[in-house]
Amino acid sequence: RFRRFSSIRVDGLAIAPEDGRDAQTLLKNADIALYKAKDEGRNTCCFFTPTMNEDLKTRQAMENLLVHALDRNELFLVYQPVIRLADGSIAGAEALLRWLCPERGLIAPAHFIPIAEESGLIVPLGDWVLHEACRELKAWHTLGHSHLSMAVNLSAIQFRRGGLEESLQAALD
């Protein structure tokens, strides 16, 4: 299987009989190799290996867990201080998303953010982060720290999907 993305060629290959004895299995495995090649970058060719199938299953399981993480209150924010270099005072904070999964423990953002972006889950996660960071900043301001600001990381997907301005306004309100 191959796909051409403008001038980029990406190939996924499965070979009979090692990777499948029928057309359906060979095509499925070639697709798995194709997605692996896409992940690795431009003009790439990947041969199917059984570990790719396991990696895909692991990724799908992670995505299924992530779908429910927000509803189950497994996500939380940590705040990294932003320091003024001139005087060493705290100017604000950067909100950083974390996930404590009951089945897998603390999962690093590098493991779940790409899955959230590829699956589209980054949009509701991003909206939650915006609202939660604004809620926390309001609490800090109420406690007398009105000089503090909050930085929030956004995904390019949040910009592309549209509606970011409305999400930001809702969070600020």
C-alpha positions in Angstrom: 0.0 0.0 0.0 1.2 3.5 -0.6 -0.3 7.0 -0.4 1.0 10.1 -2.0 0.6 13.3 0.1 1.4 16.1 -2.4 5.0 15.3 -3.3 5.5 13.0 -0.3 5.3 9.2 -0.9 4.8 6.9 2.1 4.7 3.1 1.7 3.5 0.3 4.0 4.4 -3.2 2.9 3.2 -6.6 3.9 4.6 -9.8 2.3 2.8 -13.1 1.8 2.8 -15.6 3.4 4.7 -14.3 6.5 2.4 -11.3 7.0 -0.8 -13.0 6.0 -2.2 -15.8 3.8 -5.2 -13.9 2.5 -5.7 -10.6 0.8 -7.7 -9.1 3.7 -5.0 -9.9 6.2 -2.3 -8.6 3.9 -4.1 -5.3 3.3 -4.8 -4.8 7.0 -1.1 -5.4 7.8 0.0 -3.2 4.9 -2.2 -0.4 6.3 -0.6 -0.9 9.8 2.8 -0.5 8.2 1.6 2.5 6.2 0.5 4.3 9.4 3.9 3.5 10.9 5.6 4.9 7.9 3.5 8.1 8.2 4.5 8.5 11.8 8.2 8.2 10.8 8.1 11.1 8.3 8.4 11.9 4.6 9.3 9.5 1.9 9.4 6.5 4.1 8.9 2.8 3.5 8.0 0.4 6.4 7.6 -3.3 6.2 5.0 -4.8 8.5 6.2 -6.5 11.7 4.1 -8.3 14.3 5.3 -5.7 16.9 3.5 -3.0 14.8 0.2 -4.8 15.4 0.9 -4.9 19.2 1.9 -1.3 19.1 -1.4 -0.4 17.4 -3.4 -2.4 20.0 -1.5 -0.6 22.8 -2.2 2.7 21.2 -5.9 1.9 20.7 -6.2 0.8 24.3 -4.6 4.1 25.4 -7.0 6.1 23.3 -9.9 4.2 24.8 -8.7 5.0 28.3 -8.1 8.7 27.3 -11.7 9.0 26.0 -12.9 8.4 29.6 -10.1 10.2 31.5 -11.9 13.6 31.5 -15.2 12.1 32.7 -13.5 10.2 35.5 -11.5 13.2 36.7 -8.2 11.5 35.9 -6.7 14.7 34.4 -5.2 17.5 36.3 -3.0 20.5 35.9 0.3 21.4 37.5 1.6 24.9 37.4 5.1 25.8 36.5 6.1 29.2 37.8 7.1 31.9 35.4 9.8 34.1 37.0 10.7 37.7 36.2 14.5 37.7 35.5 14.8 41.3 36.6 13.9 40.7 40.2 13.2 37.0 40.6 9.5 37.5 41.5 6.8 35.2 40.3 5.0 36.7 37.3 2.5 33.9 36.7 2.4 30.2 35.8 2.3 27.9 32.9 -0.5 25.3 33.1 0.7 21.8 32.2 -1.7 18.8 31.7 -1.1 15.6 33.5 -3.0 12.2 33.5 -3.1 9.8 36.4 -4.7 6.7 35.0 -6.0 4.1 37.5 -4.9 1.2 35.3 -1.4 2.6 34.2 -0.4 5.2 36.8 1.0 8.6 35.8 1.2 8.8 32.0 3.7 11.3 30.5 2.2 13.9 28.2 4.5 12.7 25.4 2.6 9.5 25.5 -1.0 10.8 25.5 -0.9 14.2 23.7 0.0 12.8 20.3 -2.8 10.2 20.7 -5.2 13.0 21.7 -4.2 15.1 18.7 -4.5 12.2 16.2 -7.9 11.1 17.5 -9.4 14.6 17.9 -9.7 14.3 21.6 -7.3 17.2 21.9 -10.2 19.6 21.3 -12.3 18.7 24.4 -9.1 18.2 26.4 -7.9 21.6 25.4 -11.2 23.2 26.3 -11.0 21.6 29.7 -7.5 22.9 30.2 -8.5 26.4 29.3 -11.4 26.4 31.7 -9.5 24.8 34.5 -6.5 27.2 34.1 -8.8 30.2 34.1 -10.7 28.9 37.1 -7.4 28.5 39.0 -6.1 32.0 37.9 -9.4 33.5 39.2 -8.9 31.8 42.5 -5.4 33.3 42.7 -6.7 36.7 41.9 -9.4 36.4 44.5 -6.7 35.6 47.1 -5.0 38.9 46.3 -2.5 37.8 43.6 -4.1 39.8 40.8 -0.7 40.5 39.2 -0.3 36.9 38.2 -0.9 35.7 34.6 -1.5 32.2 33.2 0.1 30.6 30.1 -1.7 27.6 28.4 -0.3 25.5 25.6 -2.5 25.0 22.7 -2.4 22.4 19.9 -2.3 23.5 16.3 -5.4 21.4 15.8 -7.3 23.7 18.2 -6.4 26.6 15.8 -7.3 24.6 12.7 -10.7 23.2 13.8 -12.1 26.7 14.3 -14.0 28.0 17.3 -10.9 28.7 19.4 -12.0 32.3 20.0 -15.3 31.1 21.4 -13.6 28.6 23.6 -11.2 31.2 24.9 -14.0 33.6 25.6 -16.0 31.0 27.4 -13.0 30.1 29.6 -12.3 33.7 30.4 -16.0 34.3 31.3 
